[in-house]
Amino acid sequence: MITIAERLALKEEALERKFDNFAFELRCCSPGIIESFDEEKQTVRVQLAIKEYIKCGAKEFIEEHKDNVAAIPVPILVDVPICIPSAGGFSLTLPIEPGDECLVVFGDTCMDNWWEFGCSETDLFPLGEPATQKSLRRHNLSDGFAILGVKSQPKIIENYSTDAMELRNEDGVNKISLSGEALTLTFGGKAIVITAAGVEIEGIMFMDHVHMGVSTGGALSQGVSPI
């Protein structure tokens, strides 16, 4: 005989297994590696950076046979829209290259109609009429968005500034740095610093410099030099 307590425990276990398997199949986000970039469509092809056991069977089977089950790479994702800072008629574009890392976020619903046609303004929807869901799929691999800038430890930014906002290349040789005290433009190791005191070019205050050995007339003076 199965007692009421045992029956309730079995029911609870079945529900827990059901929810576990639902979560096991749910797509939310995953790190990815960009294979190629289409600058006209502004989409990328992405290889997800983590192999999965999902296609090998149910969660219980994988947990039981994990040592003998091989993880499987997810197929390349195609036509994944990129996410970059863009608003108010301005955009920050990036020279996306193969091997760049990203975070792929999967939408709640099918995005096909929105991606192809956008949202057109109507009398009822002045901000744009929402696109009609083309397919009933949810949290699907086909509905990913690539957020750029996510980095694994081997690709972290070196010499990360903790006191200024920077727009820089990978090695930091060329950059624009904005802090509470100055705007600094650095190119090839040479710097222009703009502060409340004025503009400093290679250690020389631009408005304070003078030229030696010159007289009035049509001749050209030499370049800026310290005094």
N, C-alpha and C positions, 0 to 999 in steps of 0.2 A: 504494500500500500504506500502511496505517495502522500505525505502529509501536506496540509495547506501551506506550511512554511516552505517545504521543498518545492511545491508547485509554484509558489510566488518567486522563489529563487531562480527556478528554471525560466520563468517568464521574463524576469529581470535580465537574466543572462542573454536570452534571445534578443531582447530589445537592445541591450548593450552591443551585441554582435552586429545587429542591423545598423545601428548608428555608426559603429566603428567602420564598417564597410562603406557606408555612405561617405564618411569623411575621407576614407582611403581613396575614393574615386574623385573627390572634389578638387577642382583646379582653382587656386587663388593666385599665387605668384611663384616665380622661380628665377634664380640667376641664369643669365645666358651669355653666350659668346657670339658676337656678330660675325657672320660669314661674308656678307656683302651689303652694300648700301646703294639704293636707287635714289639719286638726288632729285629726279623729276617727280616721282610719286612720293618721295620722302618716307620710304619704308625700308625695312631691313629684312634680311634672311637671318634667322637666329637658331643656333644650336643650344638647347638647354644644357646647362653646365653640370647637371646631376643625372646620373643613370638611375633608373627606377626598377622596382620589383613589381609594379602595378600590373603589368601585362603578363606576369608569370602565373597569376592565379589569385585566389582570395587571400585576404590577410592571414587567416588561420593557417592556410597551406604554406605561405611564405615563412611565417614564424616557425613552423614545425620543420621545414626543410631548407632553412636559410643557407646553411653551409653548402648545399648542393644545388642552389638556384642561382643563376647568373643574372645580374642586373642588366637591364636593356636600355640603350640610349633612346631618347624620344626622337622621332623623325624631325628633320629640319622644319622650322616654322617659316612660312613665306608671307610676304606682304604684311609685315608687322609694322603698324604706324609708329613713328618715333615721337617721344615726348620731350620737347625742349622749352625753355622759358620763352613765352610768346603771349603778348597781350597789348591792347590799346594801340594797335598798328605798329608795334615794334617786336623784333625777334632777335634772340641770340642764337646764331647758327654755329654749328660745330663741324669740323672736317672729319666725319665718321670714317673709321678705317677697319678692315678685317682684323679680328682679334680683340677689338674693344669689348669691354664687358658691359652688361646692362642688367636691369631687372625687368622681367616680363610679367605684367599684371594681366590677369584674364578677366574679361568683362562678365557681368551677370547674365547678359543676354547676347543674342546674335547681333553683331554690329554692321553687317554687310550693307544694308540700305543707308544707314547713317554715313558710313565711310565713303560710299560711292556718290551719294546725292546731297549729304549734309542736311541741314534743317532750313527750309525756306520760310520766310516771313509771310504770315497770313493775318487777316483781320482778327481771327480768334487767338492766334499765337504770334504776337508782335515780335517776340524774341526768336521765333523760328519754330515751326511745327515739328514735334518729335517724330522721328522716323519710325515706320512700322516694322515690327520684329519680323524678319524674313523667315527665320527658322526657330523652332522651339528649343534649340540647344541652350544650355546654361553652363557657365564656367567651363567653356570648351577651349581646346588648344587653338581653334581657328580664330578666337577673339582676343588675341593678346595685344598689349601695347608695350613698347620697349622704352623704359625710362633709363636714360643715359647717365653715367657717372658712378654707378655701383662698382666697387672694386674688391677683388680678393686680396689677401695679404701680400702675395708676391707682386701685385701691381699697385700698391698704395702710393699716394703722392709723397715724394720725399721733401723734406724741409717745409712741411705744412705750416703756414703762418698762423699764429694764434692771436695776433694783435692787428691784423689788417685783412681786408677783402682783396683777393687777387684774381686777375685774369691772366693766366700764364701758360707757357708751354710745359711739357712734362719735366724737363730738367731745371726749370726756373730761370734759365738764362735770359729769356725775354718775358717781360711781365708788366702789367699795370697794377700797382698796389695802392689801395686807398685805406688810410688809417684816420684816426681822429685828429692827427696833426698835419698830415701831408698827403699829397698825391705824387707818387713816384713812378716814372716811366723808365724802365730798364731795358736796354737792347744791347746784346753782345757784351754785357758786363759794364756798359757805360750808362750813367743815370742822369735824368733830369728830375729835380725835386721841386715841387710847387708847394709853398707854405704861405701863411699870412704875411711873412716877412718878404716874400718875393720869389723869384725863380732862380734856382741854383743849377748850373750846368757844369758837371764834372768838378764840383767843389768851388765853382766861381759864381758869386751872386751876379746875375745878368745885369741888373739895373745899376750896380755899383762899379762895374769894371771900367777901366780906362785904357787908352792906347798910348803907348810910349813912342817918342821920336817921330811925331807927325806935326804938320803945320797946315793951316788953312789953305784951301785950293782944290784942284781937281784930282790930286793923286789919291790912290787907294791905300788904306792903312793895312797893317798886318792883322791876323786873327786875334781872337780874345786870348789874353794871357794873364796870369796872376801878377799882382803888383807888389 
